[in-house]
Amino acid sequence: MTKETIRIGISSCLLGEKVRFDGSHKLDRFLTETLGRYVEYVPVCPEVELGLPTPRDTLRLAGTIDDTRLVFSKSGQDITAEMTAWAQKRVEQLEKEELSGFIFKSKSPSSGMERVRLYDRNGVPQKRGIGLFARIFMEHFPLLPVEEDGRLHDPRLRENFIEIIFALRRWRTSLKQGKSARHLVDFHTRHKLLLMAHSPDIYRQTGKLVARSGELETTTLYTDYLALLMKGLRLRCTVAKHVNVLQHIFGYFKKQLSSDEKQEVLSIIDSYRNHQLPLIVPITLLNHFVRKYQQKYLQKQVYLNPHPIELKLRNHV
């Protein structure tokens, strides 16, 4: 089965392009040198693509949450209508790219996904705004995972975002086989423990949906499943939820493991629970037993290998 390319939209300045208002860039080496080995980026700079020069006067958001305007800081010139029209056309163009997510530039009045300075009528800023392009993108692609460079410095947010984009790749690879109840059951079976780690409730809901696969029209079945999958994966894992899944996996080996091996597993899970070890440690041990005892169900579980180990994402959560 051919793997789908992971295509990620990204603010151009994060790739080192000198497109910011002052002619600078905001190169992010994790995105370019580490994650960039596994994804193909689709760069977007709303301000430059709109036709604004570099360098240029700064822009800012003004008004209210319900009536946000994009204006030049010094002159007050309002370019909300122009940016909105451009953004609406741009997101339609991006449909053809089959994106698996977008990484925005934090604090940007055009591309910040949250907590952008929004200036009220008295010129007082509050961190309540959303960049104009970012808002239109998120409304147009409500299921796609989005993040911004600042938040991706948080190990848990980083791991969660990357986990979702790889899940979307597997979803699209599965779609290449054709939509059928059998293919959906296979996809769901492989992702059961991953969903459990994010949301036991969504895990149960997807299970009930798949159980009705013979009753529902295929397109409806796939649409509803994807919506639940994305909703579930957006809910962040916690140590407690991971411990629940780790203990669930441990249960598959109770007959094979010696007393010492059982004690070792339980001790390591407990150390992880107490924040003394990162998640990669119990995962590595359990993967060892999966290989040793050829546990076929667990060999298929995405939870144990959701993204390339070279990214070292679970070394820090």
Secondary structure per residue as TSV (DSSP state, phi and psi in degrees):
chain	resnum	aa	ss	phi	psi
A	1	M	-	360.0	120.5
A	2	T	-	-70.7	132.5
A	3	K	-	-79.5	139.2
A	4	E	-	-74.2	144.2
A	5	T	-	-70.5	135.8
A	6	I	-	-88.0	110.0
A	7	R	E	-105.1	123.9
A	8	I	E	-121.0	127.0
A	9	G	E	-71.6	148.9
A	10	I	E	-155.3	145.6
A	11	S	E	-64.6	126.9
A	12	S	G	-54.8	-36.4
A	13	C	G	-63.2	-25.0
A	14	L	G	-71.8	-17.3
A	15	L	G	-92.1	2.1
A	16	G	T	96.6	5.8
A	17	E	-	-76.0	133.4
A	18	K	-	-84.3	76.8
A	19	V	-	-121.1	2.6
A	20	R	S	-73.0	167.7
A	21	F	T	-55.2	-31.3
A	22	D	T	-99.6	10.3
A	23	G	S	83.5	9.3
A	24	S	-	-98.5	-175.4
A	25	H	-	-132.5	177.5
A	26	K	-	-134.0	54.1
A	27	L	-	-51.6	128.8
A	28	D	-	-113.8	109.2
A	29	R	H	-71.1	-27.7
A	30	F	I	-63.9	-43.5
A	31	L	I	-68.0	-39.3
A	32	T	I	-83.5	-43.4
A	33	E	I	-95.0	-25.4
A	34	T	I	-104.8	-68.6
A	35	L	G	-63.4	-30.6
A	36	G	G	-61.1	-16.8
A	37	R	G	-74.1	-14.9
A	38	Y	T	-117.2	-6.7
A	39	V	-	-132.0	163.2
A	40	E	E	-113.9	122.8
A	41	Y	E	-89.9	144.7
A	42	V	E	-116.6	97.9
A	43	P	E	-74.8	142.6
A	44	V	E	-139.0	129.8
A	45	C	-	-126.5	100.1
A	46	P	H	-53.6	-43.7
A	47	E	H	-69.3	-44.9
A	48	V	H	-69.2	-41.9
A	49	E	H	-67.4	-23.8
A	50	L	H	-72.2	-20.6
A	51	G	T	112.8	6.2
A	52	L	-	-75.4	147.1
A	53	P	-	-78.3	165.7
A	54	T	S	-128.6	122.0
A	55	P	S	-72.4	171.1
A	56	R	-	-153.1	166.4
A	57	D	-	-64.8	149.5
A	58	T	-	-71.3	151.3
A	59	L	E	-109.0	158.9
A	60	R	E	-151.9	161.7
A	61	L	E	-89.1	138.4
A	62	A	E	-137.3	154.4
A	63	G	E	109.6	-136.8
A	64	T	-	-127.5	171.8
A	65	I	S	-57.9	-40.6
A	66	D	S	-81.5	-18.3
A	67	D	S	-140.6	75.5
A	68	T	E	-91.3	132.8
A	69	R	E	-115.5	148.8
A	70	L	E	-107.2	114.3
A	71	V	E	-132.9	156.2
A	72	F	E	-73.8	135.2
A	73	S	T	-60.5	-42.1
A	74	K	T	-83.5	-53.0
A	75	S	T	-82.3	-24.4
A	76	G	-	80.2	3.9
A	77	Q	-	-58.0	131.0
A	78	D	B	-96.1	119.6
A	79	I	-	-118.0	25.6
A	80	T	H	-58.4	-47.3
A	81	A	H	-63.3	-42.7
A	82	E	H	-64.8	-45.2
A	83	M	H	-66.5	-40.0
A	84	T	H	-62.6	-45.8
A	85	A	H	-62.6	-43.3
A	86	W	H	-63.6	-45.6
A	87	A	H	-62.2	-39.9
A	88	Q	H	-64.1	-37.7
A	89	K	H	-70.7	-37.8
A	90	R	H	-67.0	-40.0
A	91	V	H	-68.2	-31.1
A	92	E	H	-65.8	-39.9
A	93	Q	H	-64.2	-37.5
A	94	L	H	-69.4	-16.8
A	95	E	G	-57.6	-34.2
A	96	K	G	-72.2	-17.5
A	97	E	G	-81.8	-11.7
A	98	E	T	50.2	55.2
A	99	L	-	-66.8	149.6
A	100	S	S	-106.8	6.5
A	101	G	-	160.6	-179.6
A	102	F	E	-146.7	139.5
A	103	I	E	-113.8	114.2
A	104	F	E	-95.7	161.2
A	105	K	-	-86.5	120.4
A	106	S	T	-61.5	149.2
A	107	K	T	70.9	-3.6
A	108	S	-	-74.1	134.0
A	109	P	T	-68.1	-16.0
A	110	S	T	-103.3	-31.6
A	111	S	T	-122.9	-1.5
A	112	G	-	-70.3	133.4
A	113	M	-	-88.1	-13.0
A	114	E	S	-167.1	161.8
A	115	R	-	54.5	33.6
A	116	V	E	-81.9	143.7
A	117	R	E	-61.9	126.8
A	118	L	E	-120.6	117.0
A	119	Y	E	-90.5	128.6
A	120	D	-	-82.0	-174.9
A	121	R	T	-64.0	-19.3
A	122	N	T	-94.9	4.2
A	123	G	S	79.6	16.5
A	124	V	-	-94.3	124.6
A	125	P	E	-86.3	145.2
A	126	Q	E	-132.8	142.1
A	127	K	E	-82.4	72.4
A	128	R	E	-129.4	-2.0
A	129	G	E	-88.3	164.5
A	130	I	-	-127.1	131.9
A	131	G	-	-54.3	143.9
A	132	L	H	-61.1	-47.3
A	133	F	H	-67.5	-42.0
A	134	A	H	-58.8	-42.4
A	135	R	H	-63.4	-45.4
A	136	I	H	-66.1	-37.8
A	137	F	H	-62.4	-48.6
A	138	M	H	-66.3	-33.4
A	139	E	H	-70.3	-35.4
A	140	H	H	-76.5	-33.7
A	141	F	-	-121.1	68.3
A	142	P	T	-64.9	-21.1
A	143	L	T	-90.3	-18.0
A	144	L	S	-73.6	138.4
A	145	P	-	-70.8	139.6
A	146	V	E	-132.3	147.8
A	147	E	E	-147.7	174.5
A	148	E	E	-132.7	160.4
A	149	D	T	-56.9	-41.1
A	150	G	T	-63.0	-45.8
A	151	R	G	-65.7	-28.9
A	152	L	G	-71.9	-4.3
A	153	H	G	-78.2	-14.5
A	154	D	S	-81.4	119.1
A	155	P	H	-55.9	-37.2
A	156	R	H	-72.7	-41.1
A	157	L	H	-66.4	-39.2
A	158	R	H	-62.1	-49.2
A	159	E	H	-61.6	-39.8
A	160	N	H	-66.2	-45.5
A	161	F	H	-61.8	-46.4
A	162	I	H	-68.7	-35.1
A	163	E	H	-59.1	-41.4
A	164	I	H	-68.3	-42.0
A	165	I	H	-67.1	-31.9
A	166	F	H	-73.7	-32.9
A	167	A	H	-64.0	-39.5
A	168	L	H	-65.2	-35.6
A	169	R	H	-63.3	-43.6
A	170	R	H	-64.2	-37.0
A	171	W	H	-61.4	-47.1
A	172	R	H	-70.2	-32.7
A	173	T	H	-64.0	-40.8
A	174	S	H	-63.2	-39.4
A	175	L	H	-61.5	-29.5
A	176	K	H	-63.8	-23.4
A	177	Q	T	-76.3	-16.2
A	178	G	-	107.0	149.6
A	179	K	-	-83.8	123.2
A	180	S	-	-158.1	157.8
A	181	A	H	-59.9	-37.9
A	182	R	H	-63.6	-44.3
A	183	H	H	-67.5	-36.5
A	184	L	H	-68.3	-40.4
A	185	V	H	-60.4	-41.5
A	186	D	H	-63.1	-46.3
A	187	F	H	-60.2	-47.2
A	188	H	H	-63.1	-41.7
A	189	T	H	-58.8	-41.7
A	190	R	H	-70.5	-23.6
A	191	H	H	-105.2	7.2
A	192	K	H	-56.2	-52.6
A	193	L	H	-70.4	-31.0
A	194	L	H	-63.3	-44.7
A	195	L	H	-64.7	-39.1
A	196	M	H	-60.6	-36.1
A	197	A	H	-70.8	-24.5
A	198	H	H	-91.5	-43.5
A	199	S	-	-161.1	104.1
A	200	P	H	-56.5	-32.5
A	201	D	H	-68.5	-47.4
A	202	I	H	-64.9	-35.0
A	203	Y	H	-56.6	-44.6
A	204	R	H	-69.4	-40.5
A	205	Q	H	-62.9	-42.8
A	206	T	H	-66.5	-36.1
A	207	G	H	-61.9	-43.0
A	208	K	H	-65.5	-38.2
A	209	L	H	-64.7	-46.8
A	210	V	H	-63.9	-34.3
A	211	A	H	-63.3	-21.9
A	212	R	T	-97.7	14.7
A	213	S	T	-58.7	-28.1
A	214	G	T	-75.8	-16.2
A	215	E	T	-96.2	-27.0
A	216	L	S	-97.1	150.9
A	217	E	-	-65.5	139.4
A	218	T	H	-57.9	-44.8
A	219	T	H	-62.5	-42.7
A	220	T	H	-62.9	-42.3
A	221	L	H	-59.2	-47.5
A	222	Y	H	-68.1	-40.6
A	223	T	H	-62.9	-46.5
A	224	D	H	-66.5	-37.5
A	225	Y	H	-67.4	-44.6
A	226	L	H	-61.8	-40.7
A	227	A	H	-60.7	-43.4
A	228	L	H	-67.5	-40.9
A	229	L	H	-58.8	-48.7
A	230	M	H	-67.3	-37.8
A	231	K	H	-62.5	-43.4
A	232	G	H	-67.4	-46.1
A	233	L	H	-69.1	-22.7
A	234	R	H	-72.1	-22.7
A	235	L	S	-76.6	122.0
A	236	R	-	-70.9	143.7
A	237	C	-	-67.6	152.1
A	238	T	-	-123.8	166.3
A	239	V	H	-58.8	-42.0
A	240	A	H	-62.7	-41.9
A	241	K	H	-69.1	-37.8
A	242	H	H	-63.4	-43.6
A	243	V	H	-59.1	-40.3
A	244	N	H	-58.9	-45.0
A	245	V	H	-70.0	-40.8
A	246	L	H	-60.6	-41.8
A	247	Q	H	-67.7	-35.0
A	248	H	H	-61.9	-44.4
A	249	I	H	-64.8	-42.8
A	250	F	H	-55.6	-35.3
A	251	G	G	-59.8	-23.4
A	252	Y	G	-73.5	-12.7
A	253	F	G	-113.8	8.8
A	254	K	T	-60.3	-29.5
A	255	K	T	-84.5	-23.1
A	256	Q	T	-92.7	-32.8
A	257	L	S	-78.0	145.5
A	258	S	-	-75.2	170.4
A	259	S	H	-60.3	-41.4
A	260	D	H	-64.5	-41.6
A	261	E	H	-64.9	-41.3
A	262	K	H	-61.1	-43.7
A	263	Q	H	-64.6	-37.5
A	264	E	H	-63.3	-45.9
A	265	V	H	-62.0	-48.8
A	266	L	H	-63.0	-37.4
A	267	S	H	-66.1	-41.3
A	268	I	H	-70.1	-39.6
A	269	I	H	-62.3	-39.6
A	270	D	H	-66.9	-37.6
A	271	S	H	-65.7	-37.4
A	272	Y	H	-65.1	-43.2
A	273	R	H	-57.7	-35.4
A	274	N	T	-90.9	14.0
A	275	H	T	63.5	27.3
A	276	Q	S	-94.4	-18.1
A	277	L	S	-136.7	149.5
A	278	P	-	-78.5	165.4
A	279	L	T	-59.2	-31.2
A	280	I	H	-59.8	-26.3
A	281	V	H	-69.9	-56.3
A	282	P	H	-64.1	-32.5
A	283	I	H	-63.5	-43.1
A	284	T	H	-63.3	-42.6
A	285	L	H	-64.6	-44.3
A	286	L	H	-67.8	-35.8
A	287	N	H	-62.5	-34.8
A	288	H	H	-60.2	-45.2
A	289	F	H	-71.9	-31.5
A	290	V	H	-60.5	-44.3
A	291	R	H	-70.3	-43.3
A	292	K	H	-62.3	-42.3
A	293	Y	T	-103.4	7.5
A	294	Q	T	49.8	50.8
A	295	Q	-	-77.8	100.8
A	296	K	H	-63.4	-40.9
A	297	Y	H	-62.2	-45.7
A	298	L	H	-72.5	-27.6
A	299	Q	H	-59.6	-27.3
A	300	K	T	-89.9	-9.2
A	301	Q	-	-75.6	117.2
A	302	V	G	-60.1	-31.3
A	303	Y	G	-51.4	-36.3
A	304	L	G	-77.0	-18.8
A	305	N	S	-149.3	69.0
A	306	P	S	-80.3	-16.0
A	307	H	S	-158.7	164.0
A	308	P	-	-55.6	131.1
A	309	I	G	-64.0	-22.9
A	310	E	G	-63.2	-22.1
A	311	L	G	-72.7	-17.7
A	312	K	-	56.6	33.0
A	313	L	G	-69.3	-36.1
A	314	R	G	-84.9	0.6
A	315	N	G	-74.5	-13.0
A	316	H	-	-124.7	11.3
A	317	V	-	-127.2	360.0
